[in-house]
Amino acid sequence: MDEKYKAANIEAKWQNEWETSGLFAVREEAAKKKYYLLEMFPYPSGNIHIGHVRNYTIGDVIARYKRMQGFNVLHPMGWDAFGMPAENAAIANNSHPAVWTTQNIDTMRGQLKSLGFSYDWSRELATCTPDYYRWEQWLFLKMFAEDMAYRKESYVNWCQPCQTVLANEQVEAGACWRCGQPVRQKKLSQWFLRITDYAEDLLVHCDKLPGWPDKVVQMQKNWIGKSYGAELRFKIEESASTPSDDVITVFTTRPDTIYGATFMCLAPEHPLVPLLARNTAHESDVNAFTERMALQDRSVKALESYEKEGVFTGAYCINPASGKRMPIYTANFALMEYGTGAVMSVPAHDQRDFEFAQKYNLEIIPVVQPPDTDIQAETMTAAYTDEGVMINSGEFNGMNNKSAIDAITADLEKKGMGQKTVSFRLRDWGISRQRYWGAPIPMVHCPTCGIVPVKEEDLPVILPENVSLLEGGGSPLGALDEFLHTQCPECGQDATRETDTMDTFVESSWYFERYCSPDWNQGIFKQDAVDYWMPVDQYIGGVEHAILHLLYSRYFTRVLHHFGLVKYKEPFTRLLTQGMVCKETTACPQHGFLHPDDIRIDGEQRFCDKCDAPVKIGRTEKMSKSKKNVIEPSILLNKYGADTTRLFCLFAAPPERSLEWSDQGIEGSFRFLNRVWRLTCTYIDDIKNSLPYDGHADDLEGDLKELYQKTHRTIKKVTTDIEERFHFNTAISAVMELVNTMYSIKPDFNIASTDAVWRFAIESAVLLLAPITPHFAEELWVELGRSGSVLSQPWPSFSKEALIKKELLIVVQVNGKLRSRFNIAADADKNTIQETALADERAQKFLNGKTIKKVIVVKNKLVNIVI
């Protein structure tokens, strides 16, 4: 055995061995219990970062651990390959997205393999290939046939230079995240999926996800946003521009306050706004306001920071309860995507409405007051939002306002002006993207037949690659004759294809099913393969995907269930959201943030390598290229190897918490592996021909007995920490303690069973480290004279009998300093332990007849004698 641990040689050797033998390739085996372990697949950006390393290492440990437990483990990898980032990067690098993506996939595949992850690469897929997206086009057609997919006009965030729709998250301070130009609201025809049909089911099943973090479940509940209330109808006062039968419908959770509704607010995008203002003295003001609002960030987060403002439309509606006229405003805080786009404004009982009413001198009518206090509008300094007694509310005066909710709703329902209802915050999923690099939507626009689906036999509608991308980022598909022009599938006339492509969240909403049979070409997936592998037993990814990706995946699974393609509704049984990787930031006054390579260290001082200025140490923040506080995985692999890098990522923090990068920590992990290597090297000749001890602990004595029991306790600790909590950091710590115990013992191999006990201890340590540092463990397994992969060995089991301590080691202190130790029966009581300590010969030397002030007994651990 080589005396020095040479990570590079060992890791290259075993990665080649695993690939050659196909060790991680799996198939359905009815006789074996399956375990489907999946990390969220990456976007092929070109290089993996340390966050990837941590995420995939966590998953790899679980996959290897479950395999050693006898499970048939599916652990696949692929690429979330479509989308705007790849398209923008290709434009910036004067390349084509297909070329750019393929090159990046090749690079990242090599990087992942260099870390020794146990992926079944035979199942690799990329969502940008026709073999993949043809099946989501097929599913789209089935959804369209049942009105689960539809097209309508909708206001969107539009970037003119990029010629595309932006998600709210891509609008930063009212500007496009890519080009920095102002974003405006634009009405476009968009394709939608009816996720709202499943809002109730998605919400109910949030409480049936016991393997998910509470935080994520709550985030999903909040996003779905079920509210109980009433739908009320306000008749618009007849005018030249509005007929007498027009009404404004609002949803409110507070129908008890309707008598206090004194004005109406419509979203600037509401279709009634221009109609109400038309031919009035307010038309130009309204048009100017709505145009200005179209240039603002209209996300909820942005609106929270805006001053509340609005413009009177010149029209009025009638309060259905009080009969009073209510001026109709268009206001920036009203959103089309919430409720109906109209807000029944009650300034006495809503702080936002109160501030708006004060700003525009609108009437305030209190209708709920505390039982023991009168409220007057003139003296109100803030809205009253608590429970109370009804006032100024006609026949409902004197009622508790909670009781009045149902009573007023029932009264309005009799009059045909309202009804009880349930509202959801969730809106249908808009999947249209005006970009090139995405899956084509398989629809055709015919001048005679209208919008017509492509025939199934003509799928896939292939995204052409012989295109030149437009400099501004707009899609070239509308200008590509060979793609655009086609024949109507129904009448055969000349027609045009849909040029929008699908949101990339569509691809990531079902990829986990496709992994079960990635090469299957007779359907979206092979039925018996999905029946065997799904649902995913453990899903791992960042909490930033807590809402959209996870919610869309849950929705898509219900769609598949609706069509009888799967037997389950929930795709992921358990979910682990790993924390971020953080590192201190460093900067100099002249050059701003500095990369670690730009810093020169002189003793304890750090200087900028560019200008020699002292470096300022900033906050510890999430690693990011903009802050330059990144560590390239390739540097770590070259210096320490994959196993050390994996070990540190697991040891530094529990997986659900943020990991703070530490150069000392990675060095410590490297030293630990070297200690295990040297320990094995030291005793390999003494134990190589022995079998691990499998006798009784009581047949051993002294250090041998302690080592044997310590090994069993370690096996139990590591097993429990991985199985129940995924706390790899404490599991690794337990193995470190076992190694420390072995270093503290000087074995005498002339004593019977010494070789067997030491064989058991070292071999157990190797097996426990196998999922964590696999190359290292494989090499030591062979050096120990074993054959076959260590991954194919059963996970070590612990003996309950060996865990039982019949004797305890008690430490004796005098004034807090260690003076002696002794063994005593495990069932000894407190008095017996104290008396034994006081009578101990070595302790007596330090007492020397002095007065004992008190004796502190910490049961089962120590006795401290205070003199």
N, C-alpha and C positions, 0 to 999 in steps of 0.2 A: 504494500500500500504506500502510495506517495505521501511523504510527510507533510507536504504543503497542499493546501486547498487551492486548486486552480479552476476557478469558476468558468472561465471562457471555454476551456477544453471540455469540461464535464457537460456544460449546457449544450454545446454544439453536438456532442456525442449522443445525448439522450433525445434531443429534438429530432435528430435524424432517425434514431431508433423508433421513436413513436410514429413518425410519418411513414417510415418503411413498413412497419408492422400493421399499420391501420388500427392502432390500439383504441382510438376514440370513436371509430365508426360503429354505429349501432343500428339495429333493426328491431321491429316489433317481435317480442317474445311473450306469448300469452302466459307462459309459466312463470315469468319474472315480473315482479312489481316494478312499475315504471316511476321515473322521477324526471320531470321536465324542468330544467334550470335554464333561465334565459335572462340575459342582460339586454337592455334597450340597445338596438343596433345603432352604429354611429353614422353620421354624415361623413362621406369621404373627403375630408378637408385637405388631406395631404400628409399630415403627421399626427400621430397620437400624442396627447398631452398627459401629464401626470394624473389628471382627473380620470382619464380613460384607464390608466394603469390601475388606479385604486379600485374603480368600479369593477373592472373585469377580473382583477385578482380576487375580490370578494366572491364573485360568482364562481370562479375556478376552484376555490377552496371548497365551497359547498358541493360542487359537482364531483370533485375527487373524493371527498368525504362520503357522499352518498353512494358512490360506486364501490368504495371499500366496504360499505355496509351491505352490499349485495343488490343494490338497485340497478335496474337497467336505465342508465342516465342519458338523456338527450340534452346535448349542450351545443347548439349551433351558433353560427355567426354569419352575418350578411351586411348589406349596405343600404342605407336610406339615401338613395343616390340622386333622386330628382330634386328640383327646387331652385329658388332664386340665388342662394349663395354660390352654387356651382356655376350658374349662368353668369353672374356678375364677375366671378373670379376668372372665368374663361375670357370674358370681354376685356378685363383688365390685363390679361396676359396674352392677348391676341391669339387665343386658342379656341377650340370648339368644346362645348360642355361634355360631349361624349368622350373626346380625347382626354380632356382634363380629368374627368371622373375616373376613367379607366386607369390612367397613370397613377392617380391618387390611391385607388383601390389596391393596385399592385404594391405600392409603397407601404401602405398601412397593413396589408396582409402580412408582409414580411416582418414588420415591427411587432405585430401581435404574436406571430410564430416565435420571434426571438424571446418573448416573455414566457414561453412554455405553456400557453393556455390549452386546455384539453378540448378544443373544438373539433366537432365532426365536420371537417372542411368539405366533405363530399356533399354536404347540404347547403353550401354557400349559395346565396342568391343576391342579386342586385335589383332594386325596384325599377331601374331604368331600362330593363330588357323587355322586349315584347312578350317573351314567354311568361313574364310576371304580370305586366299590366294588362295583358289581354283578358285576364280573369276578373280584374276589377271593372273593366269595360263590360264584360259579360254580366256581372252583378248589377252594374248601373242600369243595363237594359231591363233586367228583371224588376228592378226597383221602379223604373220609369213606367213599366207596364202596369204596375199596381199603384201608381200615383204616389210613390214614396220618394220620387225625384221629380222636380218640376222647375220651371223657369219663370221668373218674375222680375219686374223692375225693383231696384233697391238702391238706396243711397250708400255709397262706398267712399272710402278714403282713396282719392285718386292723385297719383303723382304724374304730372304732365311730362316732365323730362324722361321719366322711366317708362311712361306709357303703361302703367299697371295699377291694379288695386293693391292697397297695403292693408295688412291687419292692423288693428289698433296698436298692438305692441311694436309695430314698425314705424309708428309716427312719434317722433321725438320733438317736443316743444313746437308742435305744429308743422314740423318739417320732415321730409323723407329721410329715413335712417341712412340711405345709401348716398343720395346726391345732395342732401341738405337743402333742397328747394321746397317752397311752401306746398303743403298738401291741401287739397280742397275736397269738399263733398260733391260727388257727382252721381247722377242717377243713371244706372246701367242695368241692362238685362243680365241677370245672373242665374246660375243653376244652384238649386238648393236641395238638400236632403232633409226629409221630415223627421229629424231627431226629436221634435216636440211630441210626436205620437208616442214616444217611449219615456216621456218625462216622469210620469208617475212610477213606472216600473223601475227606471234607473234610480229614482229616489228611494223607493221601498227597499230595493236590494242593497242600498248603502249600508243598511243595518244587518246585512247578511254577508259582510266581508270581514270576518273576525281576524283574518290574517293580514289586514291592512292597517297602517298607522292611523290612529284617531285623527291626527291633523289632516291627512289627505282625505279621509272620509268626510270630514267636516267641510273641507274646501269644495268637494264635489256637491255636497248638499247645498252649500251657499250658492254655488254657480247655477244649480238647477232652480233654486229659489222659489219654493212653493209658498204662496200666500193665499189666505182665505179672506174673502171680502165680498164686495158687491160691484156689479157693473151698472152704472147709472147713466141715464140719457138726458142731456141738456138740449132743449130745442133752441135752434138758432133763430134769433129775431129776423123776420123777413125783411129783405132789402132788395135793392135793384140787382145785386150780384148773387144773392142766395135765395133759393125758393123756400117756401114756408115749411116744407117737410124735412129740411136738413136738420140733423142732430149731431151733437158731439158726444161720443161715448167715452166714459172714463172708467178706470178701475181704481177702487179705493179700499183700503183696509179699515177706513174710519167713516163709514156712512153715518155714524152718530153725530158727526160734525157738519152735516150737509147744510143745516140752517145757517152755519157760519161761513159758507162758501160765498165769497164776495167778488171773485174774478176768476177767469179761466186762462190757463197758459197752454199754448200749443208749441210743440217742437218746431224750430225753424224749417225743418224738412217736411212738416205735416202738409198734405196736399190741400187742405182747406185754407192755409195761410194766404197764398196769393189770390184765391177766390174771394175771401172776405175783404181784402184790402183793395180789390180792383175798383177803379173809378171812384175812389174816396180820396179825401185830402191827405190820407195817411199812406197812400200806395207807395210813394217814392221812399218814405222813411222805412217802410216794411221791406221793400226790395233791397235797400242799402243794408239793412240789418241782416237779412237772410244771406246776402252775398258775403258780408263780413263773417258771418257764422260758418259759411261754407269753407272759409280759409282757416278756421280754427281747428285745433285738435278736439274732437268731440268725444273722446273717451271719458269714462266715468272718473278716472283718476285725474285727468286734466281739468274737468269741470269743477272738481272740489277746490281747485286753487283759483278759479276765476271769480271775479266780482259778479254777483247776480244782476242781470240786466235784461231788458226787454223793450218792446215797442207795441203800442196800442194799434190794433188792426183796423179800428173804426167800426167794428161789429160788436153785437151783444148776443148773449144767450140768456135763457130763462132758467133760474134755479127751480128744479122740479118739486122741491119741498116748500120753499118760501114764496115762490112766484116772482121773486125780485130779478131785475135786470142785472146781468153780470158782464162787465166789459171783457172782451177777449183780447189777450195779449199773445204775442209770440215771444218766448223767453229762452235764454241760453241754457237754463237748467233742465228744460224739458227735452226728453230723448225719445225718438221714434222707436228705439229698440226696447224700451221699457213700457209695460202696460200698453196703452193705445196711442201713446204720443201726445196725450192730453192730460193736464193736471188740474184737478178741482182744487183751487187754492183757498185755504182756510187760514188766514193770517193769525187769528187768535190762538191757534193750536198747532202751528207748524212754524218753527223758527225761520226757515228759509222763506216761507210765504210772508212771515211777519216783517222781515227785513225788506223784502220786495215791496210790500204795501207801504211801509214808511218811506221808502225811496220815491215811490210814484204817487204818494198821497191817496192811497186807496182805502176803502172802508174796512174797519176791523169790527167784527161782531163776535163777542165771546158767547159760546153755547155750552161750555162745560166749566164748572167752577168747583173748588173744594167745598165739602159739606158745611164748613164753619166760616167761610170767607166769601164776601161778595167781590166779583171781578168787574171792573169798569174799563172799557176800551181806552178811555182817555188817560188812565193811570198805568196802563200796562207798559212794562219796559222790556218784556220778552214774552214769547208764546208760552201758554200753559199747556203742558203735554201729559200731565198725570191724570189719573182717574178722578171722577167727581160726579156732580149732580147736573142734570140737564137744565139749561135756562135758555130763554129766547128761542125756544124750539116748539112753539105751539102746544099741541096736545101731549107732547112728550116731556114737558117741563116737570121737574121733580123726580124723574126716573134716574137710576144709576146709569151712567153713560154706557157701560158694558151691556146692560140689558137693552138699552135703546138701539144698539147695533142691529139686532134681529128685528125689533119692532119697527124701526124706520124702514129697513129693507123690505119687510113684508108689506108695509103701507105703500111704498113706491111700486112694488110688484103688482099690487091690486090696480094701481093707476096706469100700469103699462110703462112705467118710467124707470124700472130697475129690476134687478134680480140677484140672488146669491150666486156667487161663482168662485172659482179657484183660478188663480193666475200663476204662471211660472215665469221666472226671469229668463230661463233658457229660450233661445231663439233657434229657428231652423238653421242648419249648417250651410253657409254659402261656400261652395267648393270651386267656383269659377276663378281662374287666374289668367290674366292677359299676358302671360309669359310663354316663352317657347319651351323651356326645359321642364316638361311635365307630361303626364299621360293624356293623350287626346280624349276629349269627351265624344263618345260614339254617336253623334247626332248629325242630321242633315237638314238644311233649310231649303225647302222647296217652295217656289212661288205659287204653286197650285195646292199642294197638300199641307203646307205649313211645316212644322217641325216634326221630322220623321226619324225613328231610330234606325241605325244601321242593322242589317240582318246579322244574326249570330254567326252564320257561316262565313261572313266577310270579316270577322274579327281575326286578329287585332287590327284596329286602325293604327297603323304604325307611324310613329313620329319620324318624319324624314330627317336625315342627318346631313343632306347635301344643301345646307343653308348657310347664309352669312348672317351673323347676328347684327342687329341694328345697334348703332353706337349708343343711343339713348336707353337701350334696354327693352324696347318694345318687341312684340312678337313678330317674326317674319312670316308666320304661317299664312296670314291674310294676303300676302303678296306672292306666295309660292303657288303658281297655277296648278302644278301637278298634284299638290295636296288639296288646295281649296276647291277646285272644280271636280264634280263627280255627277252621278246620276241619282235621281230620287229612288230609294228602294221600293216605293209603292207604284209610282206612275212611269218611272224611267226617264222623265224629263231632266234637262240640265238643272243642277242644283249646286249648292255650296256646302262645304263641311263646316261644322262648328269649329272655330279657331281658338276658343278658350281651352285651357288645359286644367287638369284637376289639381286641387290643393294637395300638397305632399302629405298631409295628415291622412289622406285616403289610403296611400300605400302603407303607412305604418299602422293602420287600424286592423290589418288582418295578416300581416307577414308571419306571425307566430303560428298560424294554421298552415301556411304554405311550407314552412320548414318541415312539417311532418311528411311531406312528399313533394319535394321541390322539383323533381323531374317529371311528375305526373302530367301528361298532356291530354287526358281525356276528361278533365274537369278542373274545377278550381282547386281541389285537392282530392286525394284518395281517401274515401270514406273510412275504411277500416283503420287506416293509419291515424287519422284524426281521432277516431273513436278510442284508439289505444293511448295516444300521447296526451291529448288535451283533456282538461285545461292545463295551462302552465302551473306547475306546483310552486315555483318561486320565481318572481319577476323582480329585477333589480334595476334601478335607475334614479336619476336626479329628481328632487322634489319639484323642480321647475316644470315638470311634465304632469304634475298632480291633477291638473284640470283637463286641458284640451286633449292631449294624446290619450290619456287613460279613459276619459269620458267617451271620446270617439271610438276607442277600441271596444268599450262596453256596449256602445250603441251598435257598432257593426256586428258584434257577436249576436245581438238580438235580431238583426236583420237576417243573418245566416240561419238562426234558429227559426225564424218565421218561414223561411223557404225549406225547412226540413233538412238543412245541410249539416247541422250540428245538434247535439242532444243537450247542450248546456247553455246557460245564459251569461255566466260570468267567465271571462277568459283567464283570469289570474287568481289563483287561490290565495297566495300570500304575496305581499309586496314589501320590498325593502327599499327605502329611499336613503341613499348614502349622503353623507355630508360633503362639504366642499373641501378642497385642498387650499390651504392658506399659507402665506409667507410674508415676512416683513418687507416693507417697501423701502427703497433707498433712493436718495436723490442728491443732486448738487445744485447750487443756485444757478449755474450757467446752463447746464445740460438737462435739467429736470430729472425725471425718473431714470434710474440706471439699472442696466442688466447686471447680474452678478459678475459677468466676465469683464465689465467695465470698471471694476473696483479693485484697487490695489491695497493690500493689507500690510501694514507696518506695525508689528507688535499688536497692541489693542486698538490702534487707530486705523480708520479706513479713509482712503482718498480716491477721488475721481481719477481714473486712468487717462482721461482726456485733458484735464486742466489742472490737476493736482489739488483741487479744492477739497476741504474736508467733506465727507459724506454725512448727510443727515439721515438718521434712521427714523422711518415713518411708521405708520400703523401697520399691523398685520392684517392683510386683506386677502380676498380670494385671488389666486394666481390668475393673472391676465396679461396678455401681450401689451396692452396699453399702459399698464403699471410696470411692466418689465420685471416683475417679481416671479419669473417663471424658471423652472428647472426642466431642462430637456431630458426626457427619459433615455435618449441615446447616450448621454454623458454618464448617467448612472450605470447603464448596462456595460459600458466600456470599462468603467472604473471598478465597479463592484460585482456586476453580474445580475442576472434576472432574479435569482433567489433572494439575494440581499435586498433588492428593491422591493420585491413582493413582501418580504418579512417586515420591512419598515412600514410599508403602507398599511399593514394589518396591525402592527404592534403599537403604533403611535396614538391610536384613538379607536373607540368603538365605531363600527361602520356608519351608524346613523348620525354621528357627530362630525364636526369639521376637524380636519387633520391639519395641525400646524407643522409646517416643514421645519426640520432641524437637521443641520449638517452633522451635529453630534449624534443625533438619533440614527442616521444611516450608518455612521461609523460604528456605533454600538451594535447594530444588527450584524454588520460584517464581522465584528469581533466575536460575537456569539457563535456564528457558524464556524468560525475557525476554532473556537474552544471545543465544540462538539467534534470537529474533525480530528483535533489533536487527541482528545479523550479516546476516540475510537482507535486512532493509530497507536496510542500507548498500550492498549490492552487487547488489540486484535489477535496477537499470537497466543494470548492466554485463553481466549474464549472461542476462537474460530472453530474448533472441533467439538465444542460443547453444544448441548441443547439447552434452550431456556428453561429455567427452573419452573416446575409446575406443582410443587409439593405444598405442604401446609406451612404457614408462617410460624406456627408454634414449634416446628422442627428446626427453626433457625434461631440464632442468638446474636445479640449485640448489633454491630453495624450491619451485618448481613440482613438481619430481621428488619431493621429500620429501613434499609435500602429497598428491600422487597415490598414492604408496606407502603413506602413513599411512592414507589412506581405504580402500585395499584391506585393510590389516592390521586396520582397525577392523571392516570388514564380516566378515572371517573371525572375529575375536574375538567379536563379537555373535552371529553365527550359531552358533558352537560353544557359547557359554555358554547360549543358549536351547535349542538342540537336545539337548545332551548332559546338562545339569545343571539347567536352569531357574534358573541363577544370574543373575537379572535385575540384581542390584546391580552385578556386575562388567561386565555388558553396558552398562548405563547409564554406568558409569565410563569405559568405552572411548569412548563417544560424547562424553562431556565432554572427554576428552583430545583428540579430534579437533577439537572446537570451540575448545579452548585453542590448538591448533596454528594454526588459522585466524586467531585473534586476534593471534597472535605474528608474523604475516606481513603485510607491506604490499605488496599486489599491484600490479604495473605492467601495466595492461591494454593497453599499447602493445606488449607482448611477445607474440609469437604463442602461441596455445593457452592463454593465461592465463585468458580468459573460459571456455573449455571445461573446464579443470581445476577452476576454482572452481565452475562449474555442477555438475560431477560430485561434488565434495566436499559442497556444500550440499544437493544433491538426495539424495545417499546418506544424509546425516544425517537428513533428513526421512523417508525410507523406513524407516530403522532405528528411528526413534522412533514410526512409525505404529502399531504394536500397543500401545505403551506410553501415548502421549499422542495418541489418535486424532483428537480435534477439532482440536487444534493442528496436527497433520500435514496434515489435510485442507485447512485454510485456507492453509497455506504451499504446498501442492501446487498449489492454484489460483493463488495469487500468482505462482508460478513459471511460470505460463502453461500448465499441464497441464490436461487434461480428464479427466473420469471420477473415480471415487473412488480415493483413494490405496490403499484396501484391495484394489482390483481389480488393482493393479500387481503384477508379479512381484517376489518378494523379491530384493534385490540380490545379485549373485554377485561373488566376488573372483577376480582373476587370479593364478595361481601365479607367473607370470613377474614380475608387479609386486611380489610379496612378496620376491623375491630381492634382497638388498642387495649391490651390487657394490662399494660404498664404505661405510666406517664413519666416524661422527663420533666422534672421540676427544677427551675433555676432559683438559686439562693442569692439574694443581694443584701449587702449591708450598706445602709445609707445610699441606696440606688446603684451601687457598684457591684458588678458580678464577682462573687467570691467562691461559689461552689455550685454543684448540680447533683441531683440524685434521681434514681428511678423509684417509683412507688406504684402500688396497685391502682388500677384505673378507678376502682370503686371506693378509694380511700376518702374519708370525710375531711372537712376543713380542719378540724382539731388535730387529726392524725398527721396531716401534711405540715401543720405548724410545729407540732412537737418534733417531727423528724428533722425539720429545718433547724430548729434551735439546738438539736443534739448533734448536728453534723459537725464532724471534727474540723474540717477546713473553715467552716463558718465560725467555729468557736475561737479560732486563733485571732479573728478580727474583733470579736466581742470582748475578750480579755477581761472578763469580770465587770465590764461597764454596765451602767443602768440602761435597760431597754425601755424606751419611751412608748413604742407601739410596734405591733407586727401586722403588716398588710399581706393578706393572702389573696392572690388572684387565682381562683380555682382552676386547676388543670394546667397552670402555666408557671407561676413564680411565687416566691415568698420574699418580701422586702422587710428586713429588720432595721428599725430606726433606733439609733442610740444617741 
